[in-house]
């Protein structure tokens, strides 16, 4: 976002714009509008809803997340470190003969290896999700949108961001108004 | 009723189960307002203060017991050779077993796409977390020198020694601490969108700030939801084998030992089934009064009660099979010590415990075959209470009757719990309920955002 978007030129004295946001009454209208806006060529768009809507993330073209890979890698690291921690301790650093069992009595190491796998994978899932989502994030421009407190109750929002290559304030506003939004408003940064 | 329900997509399951998963009249707005008002708007009732006060008083008993125990030593408990594990290890197993229903409801039923889990999972997870907190205290204070409990963890130290990883007791340390951590993570992740709901509904500044910080800036973005759903699903997938492993490892604490009555291969599945059995009994025990008191009949319907009763019946039958197999193994082994162990359970000095256990855990749940009983909340509550006692007796029979008479008659002995054993047990019940009362007062006890997903409005119609 180095160069200021061309859109802002005609509203030079207004505060910088984050984007335009439209409010919808039900999930069907939101998903429908999101599809149309995406089809019109806008890419920097995002929907906001009080509960997860599978169709919505598809509609805005967001279908891939690397979270499963992160969790898999976390689990593998956990499992390996769980096993080799026990191996190193029981075989290399502190070998003790217990009932004539081999130092590398690997079946006895399975439970802790398993627990460490789950522990690391679970932390990867939670931290991975938070980091990819850039949370915690105390301030975000969409919180300035009118009625946005209802996004956690029963209202649905669609934002087109000002840094979209095609963004034109008036065109976007018209498009959203024609898609059944009950209110369309500007969101300041 | 049948015609009425035919076109409703949110009613699933077998035909004979006509009670809906959620009251059909609810909307996004009413679900949100009704659940969040319990935390934010409704005046805290006198009954809440009364219940909290009693729990908090009992919690003080726990603190008193622990203080005394740390100063005097675990001789304060009735444990001694040959019964070195008394009711305090029993209580550890009992509490951790109770926790298992929460994870089963939140993780396994999620993977099985059982929509009815949605109204009870938050509460059941809280129950898990609080039960595991109680469970964890017993082995720690049983160490005798609890201030050295960090010795259980492998950390580089100046003594140049390491824990012994071939022991099930070490596995237990990892299993229980992982279970507690993952349960807490799962619970917290589930709460994030609801914290945002509370942040946006709270009227007073301190609560806005508190819930705002906990919500971490959650704004319901579609991209966030997508990753969130993935994380939640993966956590459920991880918690499922985890919960099975935890009670398996708890059973190894016994099964790896060579004591007759402990050394049995059936222990892991039998312990896991017992844990789920006890856990569902506790969920019923708590939700029946709670839903009545807070008027949550629209969210936690008779459908939930029926389903939980059926899970209880099924796991109860598995546990019953476990008891029969234990007796069969004892006889079929041809080993005189094993045979004596079974004889001693049935006719020895603790025979009353054994027969009460059979009565509580095998006979009582058979009433759940009858639909009328499953529909009667009082009957269901009483059965759940009896099952909770039965599961406590089961662990008594396993831990104490197995230990008190093993191979050498010269080292036989009797075990009597002291007032401090009971103080600890009653105290942890107090602590459990203290946490539970705080939870229902300050956090949404039903997952608001998940309830929205099962509403008829949530269907996307373009």
Interface residues (C-beta under 8 A of the other chain):
Chain A: X26 X27 X28 X31 X32 X34 X35 X46 X47 X48 X49 X50 X51 X52 X53 X54 X55 X56 X57 X60 X62 X63 X65 X67 X68 X71 X75 X85 X86 X89 X90 X93 X94 X96 X98 X101 X105 X108 X109 X111 X112 X114 X115 X116 X118 X119 X121 X122 X123 X125 X126 X128 X129 X130 X132 X133 X135 X136 X137 X138 X139 X140 X142 X143 X148 X149 X150 X151 X152 X153 X154
Chain B: X27 X28 X29 X32 X33 X154 X160 X161 X162 X163 X164 X165 X166 X168 X170 X171 X174 X175 X178 X181 X182 X185 X186 X188 X189 X193 X196 X197 X199 X200 X201 X212 X216 X217 X218 X219 X220 X221 X222 X223 X224 X225 X226 X227 X228 X229 X230 X231 X234 X235 X238 X239 X241 X242 X245 X249 X252 X449 X450 X452 X453 X457 X458 X459 X460 X461 X462
